[in-house]
Amino acid sequence: MSEKSEAFSQLREACLQCRKCGLCSTRTNVVFGTGVDNAEVLFIGEGPGENEDLQGEPFVGRGGQLLDKMLAAVDLDRKKNIYIANIVKCRPPQNRDPLPEEQQQCIQWLREQFKILRPKIIVCLGRIAAAKIIKPDFKIMKEHGIFFEKNGVLMMAILHPAALLRNPNNKPAAFEDFLKLQEKIREVCDHTYEQEIS
Ligand code: URA
């Protein structure tokens, strides 16, 4: 087992026991995250929905299927070359937005995931993740697809897959953002990255 896999499995074990906020009392599963431990691109959503809570994996509902399709169009795949996690690891009841105090309690897990991965690029899925990770006043309709740099890490936000399902007119714009991401990966990620995926 690689050092990173070992670190991830220890972190996952600890995270699965977490009772730092009230979401632990209504969860079925903690949704720790999924992907490869040498990923150079980290995707971050806001928090698990019903399907994710039941299955213990992020983005597995209809939104997740759309996300996987868009990822595949630019040679990205959660089983091959990216990692996907959420700001909060447990489902907020009725899929409400995670409360600021829940995000604050939970973000330490994501920080630890980040420290293990050390990704070159972070992609926030939707406004909530972008506000927490990129900047508090992030305007998702205006600023999606734009790269920001923080502490040497490139970050961008794309529209949340659930928002794209509600408003399919925005799908072409989201696809443009994926193409920008692909270009950036070619520019800054390891050369072997693309060979690994083909
Ligand atoms: N929405 C999110 O933000 N994350 C998930 O894991 C599923 C839906």
Boltz pocket constraint, residues with backbone or C-beta under 6 A from the ligand:
constraints:
  - pocket:
      binder: B
      contacts: [[A, 31], [A, 45], [A, 46], [A, 47], [A, 48], [A, 49], [A, 52], [A, 57], [A, 58], [A, 59], [A, 60], [A, 63], [A, 85], [A, 86], [A, 125]]
      max_distance: 6.0
